[in-house]
Amino acid sequence: MENKQFIEEIKSRFTDKIVEVTEHNPLRITFTIDPASLTGLAEVFLSEKDFRFIIASGLHTKKGFEILYHFSNDKDGHVINVHVVLPHEKPAVDSLTKLLSGAEWIEREMHELLGIEFKGHPNMVPLISEGNWPEGTYPYRKDFKS
């Protein structure tokens, strides 16, 4: 995979949905995107570009709730990160579970720890919080002072 051509193709297909592209090194690229285009872009990587879902990671920053979805093309060693930033108030994004069942647990975990809503998730039952903290409490949320 040639990075420049790959990046240009993705940018042309998601013209106004790509916020930023960062080429960290020859094998790692991050696409920061409009959260509304997450499932469309993930579908391209999974169905057309021979990538597999590795994992997702989420954190609460001054920007909002940031999620990095990690995809790998094991044939050539490329790792693609898809980065979305959700608002502090009512963070929500479409679930990837309709594309791949492997996203189910990590979305549940991010919901419990950060309070992110994954729209369309089929089974948003608690994984780890049973008895550890009160319902509606999200221990990884930060309180940013203005």
C-alpha positions in Angstrom: 0.0 0.0 0.0 1.4 3.4 -1.0 0.5 5.9 1.7 0.0 9.0 -0.5 -2.3 7.2 -2.9 -4.2 5.6 0.0 -4.7 8.9 1.9 -5.8 10.7 -1.3 -8.3 8.0 -2.1 -9.8 8.1 1.4 -9.9 11.9 1.4 -11.7 11.9 -1.9 -14.3 9.5 -0.7 -14.9 11.3 2.6 -14.2 14.8 1.3 -15.8 17.0 4.0 -15.6 14.4 6.8 -11.8 14.2 7.2 -10.7 16.8 9.8 -7.0 15.9 9.7 -4.6 13.2 8.4 -1.4 12.4 10.3 1.2 10.1 8.8 3.2 9.1 11.8 5.6 6.8 9.9 5.4 4.7 6.7 3.2 2.1 8.4 1.0 4.2 10.7 -1.6 6.8 9.7 -4.3 8.5 11.7 -7.5 9.9 10.2 -9.3 12.3 12.4 -12.9 12.4 11.2 -16.4 13.7 11.7 -17.9 11.1 14.1 -21.0 10.7 11.7 -18.8 9.1 9.1 -17.3 6.5 11.4 -19.2 3.4 10.2 -18.8 4.4 6.5 -15.0 4.7 6.9 -14.7 1.5 9.0 -16.7 -0.4 6.4 -14.3 0.7 3.7 -11.3 -0.5 5.8 -12.9 -3.8 6.7 -14.7 -4.7 3.5 -12.5 -3.2 0.7 -9.1 -2.6 2.1 -8.4 -5.9 3.9 -8.0 -4.4 7.4 -9.1 -6.0 10.6 -10.3 -4.3 13.7 -7.7 -4.5 16.5 -9.3 -2.5 19.4 -10.5 1.0 20.3 -9.4 3.2 23.1 -11.1 6.1 24.7 -10.2 9.0 26.9 -11.7 12.3 28.2 -9.7 15.4 27.4 -10.2 19.1 27.3 -11.3 18.6 23.6 -14.0 16.2 24.5 -14.3 12.4 24.5 -11.7 11.1 22.1 -11.9 7.6 20.7 -9.1 5.9 18.6 -10.2 2.9 16.6 -7.2 0.8 15.5 -7.2 -1.2 12.3 -4.4 -3.4 10.9 -3.5 -4.8 7.5 -1.6 -7.8 8.5 -0.3 -8.5 5.0 1.7 -5.3 4.8 2.0 -4.2 8.4 0.0 -1.0 8.1 -1.9 0.3 11.2 -4.6 2.8 10.6 -6.1 4.8 13.5 -9.5 6.5 13.1 -9.9 9.3 15.6 -13.2 10.9 16.6 -13.8 13.6 19.1 -17.2 13.7 20.8 -18.7 16.6 22.8 -18.4 16.8 26.6 -22.2 16.9 26.9 -24.0 13.7 25.7 -21.1 12.0 23.9 -22.5 9.6 21.4 -21.4 7.8 18.2 -22.7 4.9 16.1 -21.7 1.5 17.3 -19.4 -0.6 15.1 -21.1 -3.8 16.2 -23.3 -3.9 13.1 -20.0 -4.3 11.1 -18.1 -6.5 13.5 -19.0 -8.3 16.7 -15.5 -7.7 18.0 -16.4 -4.1 18.9 -19.1 -5.2 21.4 -17.0 -5.5 24.6 -14.8 -2.5 24.1 -17.8 -0.3 23.5 -19.4 -1.6 26.6 -16.3 -0.9 28.6 -16.0 2.7 27.2 -19.6 3.2 28.0 -19.1 2.1 31.7 -15.9 4.0 32.2 -16.6 7.2 30.2 -20.4 7.3 29.7 -20.2 7.3 25.9 -23.4 6.2 24.2 -22.8 3.7 21.3 -26.0 4.1 19.2 -27.3 0.8 17.9 -25.2 -1.4 20.3 -27.2 -4.6 20.8 -26.3 -5.4 24.4 -25.1 -2.4 26.5 -25.2 -4.4 29.8 -22.4 -3.7 32.4 -19.2 -5.6 32.1 -17.1 -4.4 35.1 -19.1 -2.0 37.2 -21.4 -4.4 39.0 -21.1 -3.1 42.6 -17.9 -1.2 42.0 -19.5 2.3 41.6 -23.0 3.7 41.5 -25.0 3.6 38.2 -24.6 6.8 36.2 -21.1 7.4 37.7 -18.3 7.2 35.1 -14.9 6.9 36.8 -12.8 8.0 33.8 -14.5 11.3 33.3 -12.6 14.3 34.2 -13.7 17.6 35.7 -12.1 20.3 33.6 -12.0 23.7 35.2 -12.7 26.6 32.8 
